Amino acid sequence: MSGRGKVKRKSKTRSSRAGLQFPVGGIHRLLRKGNYAERVGAGAPVYLAAVLEHLAAEVLELAGNAARDNKKTRIIPRHLQLAIRNDEELNKPFPE
């Protein structure tokens, strides 16, 4: 026995474990600090990060289409607004 101990593995983020781009750890911290509940389960921030990532991807895809329709290569706030207003499901939370 040489007594070197265990080999330390490179840490893996919870976002990478879940295959997400959004920060699971940061969302977990915000859920804990936000006084939403006394305790926050381990799966809650993963699920919330996945939902937020899906919504962001959906809006950005529609905004990119709106930018392309206007012959622009950069998404501006107007493109985001057009994307949300023209989509029935995304427009539901924002009544006129």
C-alpha positions as CSV (number, residue, x, y, z in Angstrom):
1,M,0.0,0.0,0.0
2,S,1.4,3.3,-1.1
3,G,-1.1,5.3,1.0
4,R,-2.0,7.8,-1.8
5,G,-5.7,7.7,-1.1
6,K,-8.5,7.8,-3.6
7,V,-8.4,9.4,-7.0
8,K,-10.5,12.5,-7.0
9,R,-13.0,12.5,-9.9
10,K,-13.8,15.6,-11.9
11,S,-17.1,17.0,-10.6
12,K,-20.1,16.9,-12.9
13,T,-22.7,19.6,-12.8
14,R,-26.3,18.7,-12.3
15,S,-27.1,20.5,-15.5
16,S,-24.8,18.3,-17.5
17,R,-26.2,15.2,-15.8
18,A,-29.6,16.2,-16.8
19,G,-28.4,17.2,-20.3
20,L,-29.5,20.9,-19.8
21,Q,-27.9,24.2,-20.6
22,F,-29.8,26.1,-17.9
23,P,-28.1,26.1,-14.4
24,V,-29.7,23.6,-12.1
25,G,-27.6,24.7,-9.1
26,G,-28.4,28.4,-9.6
27,I,-32.2,27.6,-9.9
28,H,-32.0,25.5,-6.7
29,R,-30.3,28.3,-4.9
30,L,-33.0,30.8,-6.0
31,L,-35.8,28.4,-5.0
32,R,-34.2,28.1,-1.5
33,K,-33.6,31.8,-1.1
34,G,-37.0,32.9,-2.4
35,N,-39.1,31.7,0.6
36,Y,-41.3,29.6,-1.7
37,A,-41.1,26.7,0.7
38,E,-39.2,25.6,3.7
39,R,-37.5,22.7,1.8
40,V,-36.8,22.2,-1.9
41,G,-36.6,18.6,-3.3
42,A,-33.6,17.6,-5.4
43,G,-35.8,17.0,-8.5
44,A,-37.6,20.4,-8.4
45,P,-34.8,22.6,-9.8
46,V,-34.0,20.0,-12.5
47,Y,-37.6,20.0,-13.7
48,L,-37.9,23.8,-13.5
49,A,-34.7,24.3,-15.4
50,A,-35.9,21.9,-18.1
51,V,-39.2,23.8,-18.4
52,L,-37.5,27.2,-18.6
53,E,-35.0,25.9,-21.2
54,H,-37.9,24.5,-23.3
55,L,-39.8,27.7,-23.2
56,A,-36.7,29.8,-24.1
57,A,-35.9,27.5,-27.0
58,E,-39.5,27.8,-28.3
59,V,-39.6,31.6,-28.1
60,L,-36.1,32.0,-29.6
61,E,-37.0,29.7,-32.5
62,L,-40.2,31.7,-33.3
63,A,-38.3,35.0,-32.8
64,G,-35.6,33.8,-35.2
65,N,-38.3,33.0,-37.8
66,A,-39.8,36.5,-37.3
67,A,-36.3,38.1,-37.8
68,R,-35.7,36.0,-40.9
69,D,-39.2,37.1,-42.3
70,N,-38.1,40.7,-41.8
71,K,-34.8,40.0,-43.6
72,K,-32.7,40.6,-40.4
73,T,-29.9,38.5,-39.0
74,R,-30.3,39.7,-35.4
75,I,-33.2,39.2,-33.0
76,I,-34.5,42.4,-31.6
77,P,-37.2,42.9,-28.9
78,R,-39.8,43.5,-31.6
79,H,-39.2,40.0,-33.0
80,L,-39.7,38.5,-29.6
81,Q,-43.0,40.4,-29.2
82,L,-44.2,39.3,-32.7
83,A,-43.3,35.7,-31.9
84,I,-45.2,35.6,-28.6
85,R,-48.2,37.5,-30.0
86,N,-48.6,35.3,-33.0
87,D,-48.4,32.0,-31.1
88,E,-51.7,31.0,-29.5
89,E,-50.3,29.1,-26.5
90,L,-47.5,31.6,-25.7
91,N,-49.9,34.5,-25.9
92,K,-52.4,33.0,-23.3
93,P,-50.5,34.4,-20.3
94,F,-50.4,37.9,-21.8
95,P,-54.0,39.0,-22.6
96,E,-54.4,42.4,-24.3
